[in-house]
Structure formats: structure tokens, C-alpha cells
Amino acid sequence: MYNITEVADKAEIIVNGYAFTKDVSNIRVLNLNNPQKAVLLRDNGEVLATSMDDIELDIVLDYYRRNKKYMEE
């Protein structure tokens, strides 16, 4: 189980309740409202693993594409 506060504090960005955290060359995304829903992405948006359904995953990928510029250092 995730500590929601820690995940939110470590996130580079939070968009509509999804915490996006950089982890080496991958991006971890956690639904803060439903922590059982998560996805692991490559920097290019390729999905490596997920527990999200297709609709939620499409929404998260759109958030990532539109906001990844804010994660760059």
C-alpha cells in the first residue's frame, strides 16, 4: 500500500488527482483517489505496466503528453 502523502510530496507534478513521479528513466503515475490504479511509463509514454483500465489509461497518457514539459529539469 502507498503512503499517499509521501507519493504526493515526491511527485514532480499532480494533474487531476494523478501523481507523476520520475524514477530514473521511467515515470510512475498513481491515482491518488484510488491507489490501486497505477501505471509505469517510459519517458516516451510507452506503457510498461498498469493496473488501470483502457479508458483511465488513455486519460492519464493524455495528461502526461500535455504536461511532461513541466517535469523536465
Secondary structure, DSSP 4 states (H G I P E B T S, - for coil): ---HHHHHHH-SEEETTEEEEEETTEEEEEETTSTT-EEEEETTS-EEEE-S-HHHHHHHHHHHHHHGGGG--
